Amino acid sequence: MAILSINPTMLLSMPGGMEWVWILLVVVVLFGGKKIPELAKGIGKGIREFNDAKDGIKKEIETGMKENPSSNSNQPQSNA
């Protein structure tokens, strides 16, 4: 009895050419031709919002790093 071994990296790899064709065919069958533009618009809007949030967080971190850190170090430390 042969035991099939599955390479874990194969599970995480991107689909190839024929797999994309099958995925697109399933999407067309499930959502129909009229719903695909709405679906793409929603995905694009979600990606845009994600990138805006990512940029906002990046700017907050950079602003925090540029603030004068010496103002906190002038305070005496108590040895409690």
mmCIF file of the N, C-alpha and C atoms, coordinates in Angstrom:
data_MODEL
# 
_entry.id   MODEL 
# 
loop_
_atom_site.group_PDB 
_atom_site.id 
_atom_site.type_symbol 
_atom_site.label_atom_id 
_atom_site.label_alt_id 
_atom_site.label_comp_id 
_atom_site.label_asym_id 
_atom_site.label_entity_id 
_atom_site.label_seq_id 
_atom_site.pdbx_PDB_ins_code 
_atom_site.Cartn_x 
_atom_site.Cartn_y 
_atom_site.Cartn_z 
_atom_site.occupancy 
_atom_site.B_iso_or_equiv 
_atom_site.pdbx_formal_charge 
_atom_site.auth_seq_id 
_atom_site.auth_comp_id 
_atom_site.auth_asym_id 
_atom_site.auth_atom_id 
_atom_site.pdbx_PDB_model_num 
ATOM 1   N N  . MET A 1 1  ? 0.848   -1.164 0.000   1.00 0.00 ? 1  MET A N  1 
ATOM 2   C CA . MET A 1 1  ? 0.000   0.000  0.000   1.00 0.00 ? 1  MET A CA 1 
ATOM 3   C C  . MET A 1 1  ? 0.898   1.233  0.000   1.00 0.00 ? 1  MET A C  1 
ATOM 4   N N  . ALA A 1 2  ? 0.732   2.058  -0.977  1.00 0.00 ? 2  ALA A N  1 
ATOM 5   C CA . ALA A 1 2  ? 1.558   3.260  -1.099  1.00 0.00 ? 2  ALA A CA 1 
ATOM 6   C C  . ALA A 1 2  ? 0.874   4.422  -0.390  1.00 0.00 ? 2  ALA A C  1 
ATOM 7   N N  . ILE A 1 3  ? 1.656   5.177  0.335   1.00 0.00 ? 3  ILE A N  1 
ATOM 8   C CA . ILE A 1 3  ? 1.148   6.352  1.027   1.00 0.00 ? 3  ILE A CA 1 
ATOM 9   C C  . ILE A 1 3  ? 1.559   7.571  0.209   1.00 0.00 ? 3  ILE A C  1 
ATOM 10  N N  . LEU A 1 4  ? 0.586   8.378  -0.129  1.00 0.00 ? 4  LEU A N  1 
ATOM 11  C CA . LEU A 1 4  ? 0.876   9.582  -0.893  1.00 0.00 ? 4  LEU A CA 1 
ATOM 12  C C  . LEU A 1 4  ? 1.380   10.666 0.041   1.00 0.00 ? 4  LEU A C  1 
ATOM 13  N N  . SER A 1 5  ? 2.492   11.250 -0.304  1.00 0.00 ? 5  SER A N  1 
ATOM 14  C CA . SER A 1 5  ? 3.009   12.357 0.498   1.00 0.00 ? 5  SER A CA 1 
ATOM 15  C C  . SER A 1 5  ? 2.792   13.649 -0.276  1.00 0.00 ? 5  SER A C  1 
ATOM 16  N N  . ILE A 1 6  ? 2.276   14.642 0.405   1.00 0.00 ? 6  ILE A N  1 
ATOM 17  C CA . ILE A 1 6  ? 1.997   15.934 -0.211  1.00 0.00 ? 6  ILE A CA 1 
ATOM 18  C C  . ILE A 1 6  ? 3.037   16.922 0.281   1.00 0.00 ? 6  ILE A C  1 
ATOM 19  N N  . ASN A 1 7  ? 3.690   17.559 -0.646  1.00 0.00 ? 7  ASN A N  1 
ATOM 20  C CA . ASN A 1 7  ? 4.675   18.576 -0.316  1.00 0.00 ? 7  ASN A CA 1 
ATOM 21  C C  . ASN A 1 7  ? 3.942   19.821 0.174   1.00 0.00 ? 7  ASN A C  1 
ATOM 22  N N  . PRO A 1 8  ? 4.224   20.310 1.387   1.00 0.00 ? 8  PRO A N  1 
ATOM 23  C CA . PRO A 1 8  ? 3.504   21.479 1.917   1.00 0.00 ? 8  PRO A CA 1 
ATOM 24  C C  . PRO A 1 8  ? 3.640   22.726 1.050   1.00 0.00 ? 8  PRO A C  1 
ATOM 25  N N  . THR A 1 9  ? 4.769   22.866 0.365   1.00 0.00 ? 9  THR A N  1 
ATOM 26  C CA . THR A 1 9  ? 4.921   24.050 -0.487  1.00 0.00 ? 9  THR A CA 1 
ATOM 27  C C  . THR A 1 9  ? 4.019   23.979 -1.704  1.00 0.00 ? 9  THR A C  1 
ATOM 28  N N  . MET A 1 10 ? 3.633   22.799 -2.096  1.00 0.00 ? 10 MET A N  1 
ATOM 29  C CA . MET A 1 10 ? 2.719   22.660 -3.239  1.00 0.00 ? 10 MET A CA 1 
ATOM 30  C C  . MET A 1 10 ? 1.327   23.183 -2.887  1.00 0.00 ? 10 MET A C  1 
ATOM 31  N N  . LEU A 1 11 ? 0.942   23.097 -1.620  1.00 0.00 ? 11 LEU A N  1 
ATOM 32  C CA . LEU A 1 11 ? -0.367  23.578 -1.211  1.00 0.00 ? 11 LEU A CA 1 
ATOM 33  C C  . LEU A 1 11 ? -0.441  25.096 -1.249  1.00 0.00 ? 11 LEU A C  1 
ATOM 34  N N  . LEU A 1 12 ? 0.688   25.777 -1.115  1.00 0.00 ? 12 LEU A N  1 
ATOM 35  C CA . LEU A 1 12 ? 0.717   27.230 -1.053  1.00 0.00 ? 12 LEU A CA 1 
ATOM 36  C C  . LEU A 1 12 ? 1.107   27.874 -2.375  1.00 0.00 ? 12 LEU A C  1 
ATOM 37  N N  . SER A 1 13 ? 1.382   27.082 -3.400  1.00 0.00 ? 13 SER A N  1 
ATOM 38  C CA . SER A 1 13 ? 1.829   27.652 -4.672  1.00 0.00 ? 13 SER A CA 1 
ATOM 39  C C  . SER A 1 13 ? 0.666   28.281 -5.426  1.00 0.00 ? 13 SER A C  1 
ATOM 40  N N  . MET A 1 14 ? 0.989   29.213 -6.300  1.00 0.00 ? 14 MET A N  1 
ATOM 41  C CA . MET A 1 14 ? -0.020  29.897 -7.107  1.00 0.00 ? 14 MET A CA 1 
ATOM 42  C C  . MET A 1 14 ? -0.513  28.966 -8.211  1.00 0.00 ? 14 MET A C  1 
ATOM 43  N N  . PRO A 1 15 ? -1.781  29.143 -8.606  1.00 0.00 ? 15 PRO A N  1 
ATOM 44  C CA . PRO A 1 15 ? -2.309  28.312 -9.687  1.00 0.00 ? 15 PRO A CA 1 
ATOM 45  C C  . PRO A 1 15 ? -1.615  28.617 -11.013 1.00 0.00 ? 15 PRO A C  1 
ATOM 46  N N  . GLY A 1 16 ? -1.533  27.616 -11.843 1.00 0.00 ? 16 GLY A N  1 
ATOM 47  C CA . GLY A 1 16 ? -0.928  27.768 -13.162 1.00 0.00 ? 16 GLY A CA 1 
ATOM 48  C C  . GLY A 1 16 ? -1.957  28.238 -14.181 1.00 0.00 ? 16 GLY A C  1 
ATOM 49  N N  . GLY A 1 17 ? -1.620  28.140 -15.455 1.00 0.00 ? 17 GLY A N  1 
ATOM 50  C CA . GLY A 1 17 ? -2.470  28.649 -16.528 1.00 0.00 ? 17 GLY A CA 1 
ATOM 51  C C  . GLY A 1 17 ? -3.845  28.000 -16.591 1.00 0.00 ? 17 GLY A C  1 
ATOM 52  N N  . MET A 1 18 ? -3.884  26.679 -16.619 1.00 0.00 ? 18 MET A N  1 
ATOM 53  C CA . MET A 1 18 ? -5.168  25.985 -16.757 1.00 0.00 ? 18 MET A CA 1 
ATOM 54  C C  . MET A 1 18 ? -6.023  26.141 -15.503 1.00 0.00 ? 18 MET A C  1 
ATOM 55  N N  . GLU A 1 19 ? -5.384  26.215 -14.337 1.00 0.00 ? 19 GLU A N  1 
ATOM 56  C CA . GLU A 1 19 ? -6.154  26.410 -13.117 1.00 0.00 ? 19 GLU A CA 1 
ATOM 57  C C  . GLU A 1 19 ? -6.870  27.767 -13.124 1.00 0.00 ? 19 GLU A C  1 
ATOM 58  N N  . TRP A 1 20 ? -6.209  28.812 -13.659 1.00 0.00 ? 20 TRP A N  1 
ATOM 59  C CA . TRP A 1 20 ? -6.847  30.133 -13.751 1.00 0.00 ? 20 TRP A CA 1 
ATOM 60  C C  . TRP A 1 20 ? -8.061  30.088 -14.675 1.00 0.00 ? 20 TRP A C  1 
ATOM 61  N N  . VAL A 1 21 ? -7.960  29.310 -15.750 1.00 0.00 ? 21 VAL A N  1 
ATOM 62  C CA . VAL A 1 21 ? -9.097  29.175 -16.661 1.00 0.00 ? 21 VAL A CA 1 
ATOM 63  C C  . VAL A 1 21 ? -10.278 28.561 -15.927 1.00 0.00 ? 21 VAL A C  1 
ATOM 64  N N  . TRP A 1 22 ? -10.020 27.519 -15.143 1.00 0.00 ? 22 TRP A N  1 
ATOM 65  C CA . TRP A 1 22 ? -11.093 26.866 -14.389 1.00 0.00 ? 22 TRP A CA 1 
ATOM 66  C C  . TRP A 1 22 ? -11.678 27.803 -13.336 1.00 0.00 ? 22 TRP A C  1 
ATOM 67  N N  . ILE A 1 23 ? -10.815 28.544 -12.665 1.00 0.00 ? 23 ILE A N  1 
ATOM 68  C CA . ILE A 1 23 ? -11.303 29.491 -11.650 1.00 0.00 ? 23 ILE A CA 1 
ATOM 69  C C  . ILE A 1 23 ? -12.186 30.542 -12.290 1.00 0.00 ? 23 ILE A C  1 
ATOM 70  N N  . LEU A 1 24 ? -11.761 31.106 -13.414 1.00 0.00 ? 24 LEU A N  1 
ATOM 71  C CA . LEU A 1 24 ? -12.573 32.109 -14.111 1.00 0.00 ? 24 LEU A CA 1 
ATOM 72  C C  . LEU A 1 24 ? -13.893 31.524 -14.594 1.00 0.00 ? 24 LEU A C  1 
ATOM 73  N N  . LEU A 1 25 ? -13.873 30.293 -15.064 1.00 0.00 ? 25 LEU A N  1 
ATOM 74  C CA . LEU A 1 25 ? -15.097 29.644 -15.520 1.00 0.00 ? 25 LEU A CA 1 
ATOM 75  C C  . LEU A 1 25 ? -16.076 29.462 -14.359 1.00 0.00 ? 25 LEU A C  1 
ATOM 76  N N  . VAL A 1 26 ? -15.582 29.059 -13.212 1.00 0.00 ? 26 VAL A N  1 
ATOM 77  C CA . VAL A 1 26 ? -16.441 28.884 -12.038 1.00 0.00 ? 26 VAL A CA 1 
ATOM 78  C C  . VAL A 1 26 ? -17.009 30.230 -11.591 1.00 0.00 ? 26 VAL A C  1 
ATOM 79  N N  . VAL A 1 27 ? -16.197 31.285 -11.620 1.00 0.00 ? 27 VAL A N  1 
ATOM 80  C CA . VAL A 1 27 ? -16.678 32.614 -11.234 1.00 0.00 ? 27 VAL A CA 1 
ATOM 81  C C  . VAL A 1 27 ? -17.784 33.071 -12.167 1.00 0.00 ? 27 VAL A C  1 
ATOM 82  N N  . VAL A 1 28 ? -17.617 32.860 -13.471 1.00 0.00 ? 28 VAL A N  1 
ATOM 83  C CA . VAL A 1 28 ? -18.644 33.263 -14.439 1.00 0.00 ? 28 VAL A CA 1 
ATOM 84  C C  . VAL A 1 28 ? -19.926 32.473 -14.216 1.00 0.00 ? 28 VAL A C  1 
ATOM 85  N N  . VAL A 1 29 ? -19.795 31.186 -13.936 1.00 0.00 ? 29 VAL A N  1 
ATOM 86  C CA . VAL A 1 29 ? -20.990 30.363 -13.729 1.00 0.00 ? 29 VAL A CA 1 
ATOM 87  C C  . VAL A 1 29 ? -21.704 30.764 -12.432 1.00 0.00 ? 29 VAL A C  1 
ATOM 88  N N  . LEU A 1 30 ? -20.946 31.012 -11.366 1.00 0.00 ? 30 LEU A N  1 
ATOM 89  C CA . LEU A 1 30 ? -21.560 31.337 -10.083 1.00 0.00 ? 30 LEU A CA 1 
ATOM 90  C C  . LEU A 1 30 ? -22.166 32.731 -10.050 1.00 0.00 ? 30 LEU A C  1 
ATOM 91  N N  . PHE A 1 31 ? -21.451 33.709 -10.568 1.00 0.00 ? 31 PHE A N  1 
ATOM 92  C CA . PHE A 1 31 ? -21.901 35.089 -10.444 1.00 0.00 ? 31 PHE A CA 1 
ATOM 93  C C  . PHE A 1 31 ? -22.597 35.621 -11.691 1.00 0.00 ? 31 PHE A C  1 
ATOM 94  N N  . GLY A 1 32 ? -22.376 35.031 -12.815 1.00 0.00 ? 32 GLY A N  1 
ATOM 95  C CA . GLY A 1 32 ? -22.978 35.520 -14.042 1.00 0.00 ? 32 GLY A CA 1 
ATOM 96  C C  . GLY A 1 32 ? -22.202 36.696 -14.611 1.00 0.00 ? 32 GLY A C  1 
ATOM 97  N N  . GLY A 1 33 ? -22.421 36.972 -15.882 1.00 0.00 ? 33 GLY A N  1 
ATOM 98  C CA . GLY A 1 33 ? -21.685 38.025 -16.567 1.00 0.00 ? 33 GLY A CA 1 
ATOM 99  C C  . GLY A 1 33 ? -22.005 39.419 -16.066 1.00 0.00 ? 33 GLY A C  1 
ATOM 100 N N  . LYS A 1 34 ? -23.216 39.631 -15.562 1.00 0.00 ? 34 LYS A N  1 
ATOM 101 C CA . LYS A 1 34 ? -23.620 40.968 -15.132 1.00 0.00 ? 34 LYS A CA 1 
ATOM 102 C C  . LYS A 1 34 ? -23.072 41.322 -13.760 1.00 0.00 ? 34 LYS A C  1 
ATOM 103 N N  . LYS A 1 35 ? -22.813 40.345 -12.926 1.00 0.00 ? 35 LYS A N  1 
ATOM 104 C CA . LYS A 1 35 ? -22.344 40.605 -11.559 1.00 0.00 ? 35 LYS A CA 1 
ATOM 105 C C  . LYS A 1 35 ? -20.827 40.747 -11.472 1.00 0.00 ? 35 LYS A C  1 
ATOM 106 N N  . ILE A 1 36 ? -20.090 40.294 -12.466 1.00 0.00 ? 36 ILE A N  1 
ATOM 107 C CA . ILE A 1 36 ? -18.631 40.323 -12.412 1.00 0.00 ? 36 ILE A CA 1 
ATOM 108 C C  . ILE A 1 36 ? -18.091 41.752 -12.319 1.00 0.00 ? 36 ILE A C  1 
ATOM 109 N N  . PRO A 1 37 ? -18.590 42.730 -13.113 1.00 0.00 ? 37 PRO A N  1 
ATOM 110 C CA . PRO A 1 37 ? -18.075 44.099 -12.940 1.00 0.00 ? 37 PRO A CA 1 
ATOM 111 C C  . PRO A 1 37 ? -18.336 44.665 -11.545 1.00 0.00 ? 37 PRO A C  1 
ATOM 112 N N  . GLU A 1 38 ? -19.493 44.351 -10.969 1.00 0.00 ? 38 GLU A N  1 
ATOM 113 C CA . GLU A 1 38 ? -19.783 44.810 -9.607  1.00 0.00 ? 38 GLU A CA 1 
ATOM 114 C C  . GLU A 1 38 ? -18.829 44.161 -8.606  1.00 0.00 ? 38 GLU A C  1 
ATOM 115 N N  . LEU A 1 39 ? -18.545 42.892 -8.805  1.00 0.00 ? 39 LEU A N  1 
ATOM 116 C CA . LEU A 1 39 ? -17.616 42.172 -7.937  1.00 0.00 ? 39 LEU A CA 1 
ATOM 117 C C  . LEU A 1 39 ? -16.214 42.768 -8.044  1.00 0.00 ? 39 LEU A C  1 
ATOM 118 N N  . ALA A 1 40 ? -15.766 43.038 -9.263  1.00 0.00 ? 40 ALA A N  1 
ATOM 119 C CA . ALA A 1 40 ? -14.440 43.626 -9.468  1.00 0.00 ? 40 ALA A CA 1 
ATOM 120 C C  . ALA A 1 40 ? -14.369 45.025 -8.859  1.00 0.00 ? 40 ALA A C  1 
ATOM 121 N N  . LYS A 1 41 ? -15.452 45.793 -8.985  1.00 0.00 ? 41 LYS A N  1 
ATOM 122 C CA . LYS A 1 41 ? -15.490 47.137 -8.406  1.00 0.00 ? 41 LYS A CA 1 
ATOM 123 C C  . LYS A 1 41 ? -15.370 47.064 -6.882  1.00 0.00 ? 41 LYS A C  1 
ATOM 124 N N  . GLY A 1 42 ? -16.076 46.128 -6.274  1.00 0.00 ? 42 GLY A N  1 
ATOM 125 C CA . GLY A 1 42 ? -16.001 45.954 -4.825  1.00 0.00 ? 42 GLY A CA 1 
ATOM 126 C C  . GLY A 1 42 ? -14.615 45.527 -4.368  1.00 0.00 ? 42 GLY A C  1 
ATOM 127 N N  . ILE A 1 43 ? -13.987 44.639 -5.116  1.00 0.00 ? 43 ILE A N  1 
ATOM 128 C CA . ILE A 1 43 ? -12.632 44.202 -4.775  1.00 0.00 ? 43 ILE A CA 1 
ATOM 129 C C  . ILE A 1 43 ? -11.660 45.369 -4.904  1.00 0.00 ? 43 ILE A C  1 
ATOM 130 N N  . GLY A 1 44 ? -11.789 46.147 -5.978  1.00 0.00 ? 44 GLY A N  1 
ATOM 131 C CA . GLY A 1 44 ? -10.921 47.308 -6.172  1.00 0.00 ? 44 GLY A CA 1 
ATOM 132 C C  . GLY A 1 44 ? -11.090 48.335 -5.067  1.00 0.00 ? 44 GLY A C  1 
ATOM 133 N N  . LYS A 1 45 ? -12.329 48.571 -4.649  1.00 0.00 ? 45 LYS A N  1 
ATOM 134 C CA . LYS A 1 45 ? -12.597 49.525 -3.568  1.00 0.00 ? 45 LYS A CA 1 
ATOM 135 C C  . LYS A 1 45 ? -11.981 49.028 -2.258  1.00 0.00 ? 45 LYS A C  1 
ATOM 136 N N  . GLY A 1 46 ? -12.092 47.735 -1.998  1.00 0.00 ? 46 GLY A N  1 
ATOM 137 C CA . GLY A 1 46 ? -11.498 47.167 -0.786  1.00 0.00 ? 46 GLY A CA 1 
ATOM 138 C C  . GLY A 1 46 ? -9.984  47.280 -0.786  1.00 0.00 ? 46 GLY A C  1 
ATOM 139 N N  . ILE A 1 47 ? -9.364  47.026 -1.924  1.00 0.00 ? 47 ILE A N  1 
ATOM 140 C CA . ILE A 1 47 ? -7.912  47.146 -2.029  1.00 0.00 ? 47 ILE A CA 1 
ATOM 141 C C  . ILE A 1 47 ? -7.485  48.597 -1.831  1.00 0.00 ? 47 ILE A C  1 
ATOM 142 N N  . ARG A 1 48 ? -8.234  49.532 -2.413  1.00 0.00 ? 48 ARG A N  1 
ATOM 143 C CA . ARG A 1 48 ? -7.922  50.956 -2.276  1.00 0.00 ? 48 ARG A CA 1 
ATOM 144 C C  . ARG A 1 48 ? -8.021  51.386 -0.806  1.00 0.00 ? 48 ARG A C  1 
ATOM 145 N N  . GLU A 1 49 ? -9.078  50.961 -0.116  1.00 0.00 ? 49 GLU A N  1 
ATOM 146 C CA . GLU A 1 49 ? -9.234  51.307 1.299   1.00 0.00 ? 49 GLU A CA 1 
ATOM 147 C C  . GLU A 1 49 ? -8.121  50.698 2.150   1.00 0.00 ? 49 GLU A C  1 
ATOM 148 N N  . PHE A 1 50 ? -7.733  49.480 1.829   1.00 0.00 ? 50 PHE A N  1 
ATOM 149 C CA . PHE A 1 50 ? -6.643  48.828 2.561   1.00 0.00 ? 50 PHE A CA 1 
ATOM 150 C C  . PHE A 1 50 ? -5.340  49.604 2.379   1.00 0.00 ? 50 PHE A C  1 
ATOM 151 N N  . ASN A 1 51 ? -5.038  50.001 1.145   1.00 0.00 ? 51 ASN A N  1 
ATOM 152 C CA . ASN A 1 51 ? -3.812  50.746 0.883   1.00 0.00 ? 51 ASN A CA 1 
ATOM 153 C C  . ASN A 1 51 ? -3.831  52.110 1.560   1.00 0.00 ? 51 ASN A C  1 
ATOM 154 N N  . ASP A 1 52 ? -4.994  52.775 1.571   1.00 0.00 ? 52 ASP A N  1 
ATOM 155 C CA . ASP A 1 52 ? -5.103  54.061 2.264   1.00 0.00 ? 52 ASP A CA 1 
ATOM 156 C C  . ASP A 1 52 ? -4.847  53.899 3.762   1.00 0.00 ? 52 ASP A C  1 
ATOM 157 N N  . ALA A 1 53 ? -5.417  52.868 4.359   1.00 0.00 ? 53 ALA A N  1 
ATOM 158 C CA . ALA A 1 53 ? -5.206  52.619 5.791   1.00 0.00 ? 53 ALA A CA 1 
ATOM 159 C C  . ALA A 1 53 ? -3.746  52.286 6.069   1.00 0.00 ? 53 ALA A C  1 
ATOM 160 N N  . LYS A 1 54 ? -3.144  51.498 5.197   1.00 0.00 ? 54 LYS A N  1 
ATOM 161 C CA . LYS A 1 54 ? -1.733  51.133 5.349   1.00 0.00 ? 54 LYS A CA 1 
ATOM 162 C C  . LYS A 1 54 ? -0.849  52.373 5.281   1.00 0.00 ? 54 LYS A C  1 
ATOM 163 N N  . ASP A 1 55 ? -1.120  53.264 4.324   1.00 0.00 ? 55 ASP A N  1 
ATOM 164 C CA . ASP A 1 55 ? -0.341  54.494 4.199   1.00 0.00 ? 55 ASP A CA 1 
ATOM 165 C C  . ASP A 1 55 ? -0.535  55.400 5.414   1.00 0.00 ? 55 ASP A C  1 
ATOM 166 N N  . GLY A 1 56 ? -1.762  55.466 5.937   1.00 0.00 ? 56 GLY A N  1 
ATOM 167 C CA . GLY A 1 56 ? -2.029  56.273 7.122   1.00 0.00 ? 56 GLY A CA 1 
ATOM 168 C C  . GLY A 1 56 ? -1.255  55.785 8.328   1.00 0.00 ? 56 GLY A C  1 
ATOM 169 N N  . ILE A 1 57 ? -1.223  54.483 8.523   1.00 0.00 ? 57 ILE A N  1 
ATOM 170 C CA . ILE A 1 57 ? -0.480  53.909 9.648   1.00 0.00 ? 57 ILE A CA 1 
ATOM 171 C C  . ILE A 1 57 ? 1.014   54.154 9.468   1.00 0.00 ? 57 ILE A C  1 
ATOM 172 N N  . LYS A 1 58 ? 1.491   54.021 8.233   1.00 0.00 ? 58 LYS A N  1 
ATOM 173 C CA . LYS A 1 58 ? 2.909   54.257 7.953   1.00 0.00 ? 58 LYS A CA 1 
ATOM 174 C C  . LYS A 1 58 ? 3.284   55.700 8.277   1.00 0.00 ? 58 LYS A C  1 
ATOM 175 N N  . LYS A 1 59 ? 2.412   56.658 7.897   1.00 0.00 ? 59 LYS A N  1 
ATOM 176 C CA . LYS A 1 59 ? 2.684   58.068 8.182   1.00 0.00 ? 59 LYS A CA 1 
ATOM 177 C C  . LYS A 1 59 ? 2.676   58.331 9.681   1.00 0.00 ? 59 LYS A C  1 
ATOM 178 N N  . GLU A 1 60 ? 1.745   57.699 10.418  1.00 0.00 ? 60 GLU A N  1 
ATOM 179 C CA . GLU A 1 60 ? 1.707   57.869 11.873  1.00 0.00 ? 60 GLU A CA 1 
ATOM 180 C C  . GLU A 1 60 ? 2.979   57.354 12.527  1.00 0.00 ? 60 GLU A C  1 
ATOM 181 N N  . ILE A 1 61 ? 3.469   56.230 12.068  1.00 0.00 ? 61 ILE A N  1 
ATOM 182 C CA . ILE A 1 61 ? 4.697   55.662 12.631  1.00 0.00 ? 61 ILE A CA 1 
ATOM 183 C C  . ILE A 1 61 ? 5.879   56.571 12.324  1.00 0.00 ? 61 ILE A C  1 
ATOM 184 N N  . GLU A 1 62 ? 5.970   57.057 11.069  1.00 0.00 ? 62 GLU A N  1 
ATOM 185 C CA . GLU A 1 62 ? 7.077   57.943 10.707  1.00 0.00 ? 62 GLU A CA 1 
ATOM 186 C C  . GLU A 1 62 ? 7.019   59.242 11.500  1.00 0.00 ? 62 GLU A C  1 
ATOM 187 N N  . THR A 1 63 ? 5.807   59.780 11.713  1.00 0.00 ? 63 THR A N  1 
ATOM 188 C CA . THR A 1 63 ? 5.661   61.005 12.501  1.00 0.00 ? 63 THR A CA 1 
ATOM 189 C C  . THR A 1 63 ? 6.092   60.753 13.942  1.00 0.00 ? 63 THR A C  1 
ATOM 190 N N  . GLY A 1 64 ? 5.719   59.643 14.493  1.00 0.00 ? 64 GLY A N  1 
ATOM 191 C CA . GLY A 1 64 ? 6.112   59.294 15.857  1.00 0.00 ? 64 GLY A CA 1 
ATOM 192 C C  . GLY A 1 64 ? 7.611   59.123 16.003  1.00 0.00 ? 64 GLY A C  1 
ATOM 193 N N  . MET A 1 65 ? 8.257   58.611 14.967  1.00 0.00 ? 65 MET A N  1 
ATOM 194 C CA . MET A 1 65 ? 9.703   58.424 15.021  1.00 0.00 ? 65 MET A CA 1 
ATOM 195 C C  . MET A 1 65 ? 10.440  59.757 14.886  1.00 0.00 ? 65 MET A C  1 
ATOM 196 N N  . LYS A 1 66 ? 9.822   60.728 14.200  1.00 0.00 ? 66 LYS A N  1 
ATOM 197 C CA . LYS A 1 66 ? 10.468  62.027 13.990  1.00 0.00 ? 66 LYS A CA 1 
ATOM 198 C C  . LYS A 1 66 ? 10.317  62.953 15.190  1.00 0.00 ? 66 LYS A C  1 
ATOM 199 N N  . GLU A 1 67 ? 9.386   62.660 16.097  1.00 0.00 ? 67 GLU A N  1 
ATOM 200 C CA . GLU A 1 67 ? 9.200   63.498 17.277  1.00 0.00 ? 67 GLU A CA 1 
ATOM 201 C C  . GLU A 1 67 ? 10.462  63.469 18.124  1.00 0.00 ? 67 GLU A C  1 
ATOM 202 N N  . ASN A 1 68 ? 10.656  64.528 18.909  1.00 0.00 ? 68 ASN A N  1 
ATOM 203 C CA . ASN A 1 68 ? 11.856  64.667 19.705  1.00 0.00 ? 68 ASN A CA 1 
ATOM 204 C C  . ASN A 1 68 ? 11.843  63.667 20.867  1.00 0.00 ? 68 ASN A C  1 
ATOM 205 N N  . PRO A 1 69 ? 12.635  62.610 20.804  1.00 0.00 ? 69 PRO A N  1 
ATOM 206 C CA . PRO A 1 69 ? 12.631  61.610 21.879  1.00 0.00 ? 69 PRO A CA 1 
ATOM 207 C C  . PRO A 1 69 ? 13.376  62.091 23.125  1.00 0.00 ? 69 PRO A C  1 
ATOM 208 N N  . SER A 1 70 ? 14.158  63.169 23.028  1.00 0.00 ? 70 SER A N  1 
ATOM 209 C CA . SER A 1 70 ? 14.934  63.635 24.176  1.00 0.00 ? 70 SER A CA 1 
ATOM 210 C C  . SER A 1 70 ? 14.051  64.272 25.239  1.00 0.00 ? 70 SER A C  1 
ATOM 211 N N  . SER A 1 71 ? 12.840  64.699 24.891  1.00 0.00 ? 71 SER A N  1 
ATOM 212 C CA . SER A 1 71 ? 11.958  65.315 25.881  1.00 0.00 ? 71 SER A CA 1 
ATOM 213 C C  . SER A 1 71 ? 11.545  64.309 26.948  1.00 0.00 ? 71 SER A C  1 
ATOM 214 N N  . ASN A 1 72 ? 11.479  63.055 26.615  1.00 0.00 ? 72 ASN A N  1 
ATOM 215 C CA . ASN A 1 72 ? 11.129  62.019 27.585  1.00 0.00 ? 72 ASN A CA 1 
ATOM 216 C C  . ASN A 1 72 ? 12.333  61.594 28.413  1.00 0.00 ? 72 ASN A C  1 
ATOM 217 N N  . SER A 1 73 ? 13.539  61.747 27.874  1.00 0.00 ? 73 SER A N  1 
ATOM 218 C CA . SER A 1 73 ? 14.718  61.277 28.589  1.00 0.00 ? 73 SER A CA 1 
ATOM 219 C C  . SER A 1 73 ? 15.213  62.289 29.617  1.00 0.00 ? 73 SER A C  1 
ATOM 220 N N  . ASN A 1 74 ? 14.712  63.530 29.620  1.00 0.00 ? 74 ASN A N  1 
ATOM 221 C CA . ASN A 1 74 ? 15.139  64.550 30.580  1.00 0.00 ? 74 ASN A CA 1 
ATOM 222 C C  . ASN A 1 74 ? 14.487  64.361 31.952  1.00 0.00 ? 74 ASN A C  1 
ATOM 223 N N  . GLN A 1 75 ? 13.446  63.577 32.010  1.00 0.00 ? 75 GLN A N  1 
ATOM 224 C CA . GLN A 1 75 ? 12.760  63.357 33.264  1.00 0.00 ? 75 GLN A CA 1 
ATOM 225 C C  . GLN A 1 75 ? 13.574  62.405 34.125  1.00 0.00 ? 75 GLN A C  1 
ATOM 226 N N  . PRO A 1 76 ? 13.749  62.731 35.420  1.00 0.00 ? 76 PRO A N  1 
ATOM 227 C CA . PRO A 1 76 ? 14.539  61.831 36.289  1.00 0.00 ? 76 PRO A CA 1 
ATOM 228 C C  . PRO A 1 76 ? 13.796  60.517 36.510  1.00 0.00 ? 76 PRO A C  1 
ATOM 229 N N  . GLN A 1 77 ? 14.571  59.468 36.601  1.00 0.00 ? 77 GLN A N  1 
ATOM 230 C CA . GLN A 1 77 ? 13.982  58.153 36.844  1.00 0.00 ? 77 GLN A CA 1 
ATOM 231 C C  . GLN A 1 77 ? 14.001  57.881 38.336  1.00 0.00 ? 77 GLN A C  1 
ATOM 232 N N  . SER A 1 78 ? 12.915  57.398 38.839  1.00 0.00 ? 78 SER A N  1 
ATOM 233 C CA . SER A 1 78 ? 12.845  57.078 40.271  1.00 0.00 ? 78 SER A CA 1 
ATOM 234 C C  . SER A 1 78 ? 13.224  55.632 40.478  1.00 0.00 ? 78 SER A C  1 
ATOM 235 N N  . ASN A 1 79 ? 13.977  55.383 41.501  1.00 0.00 ? 79 ASN A N  1 
ATOM 236 C CA . ASN A 1 79 ? 14.374  54.010 41.837  1.00 0.00 ? 79 ASN A CA 1 
ATOM 237 C C  . ASN A 1 79 ? 13.461  53.505 42.943  1.00 0.00 ? 79 ASN A C  1 
ATOM 238 N N  . ALA A 1 80 ? 12.328  52.994 42.573  1.00 0.00 ? 80 ALA A N  1 
ATOM 239 C CA . ALA A 1 80 ? 11.378  52.535 43.576  1.00 0.00 ? 80 ALA A CA 1 
ATOM 240 C C  . ALA A 1 80 ? 11.500  51.065 43.826  1.00 0.00 ? 80 ALA A C  1 
# 
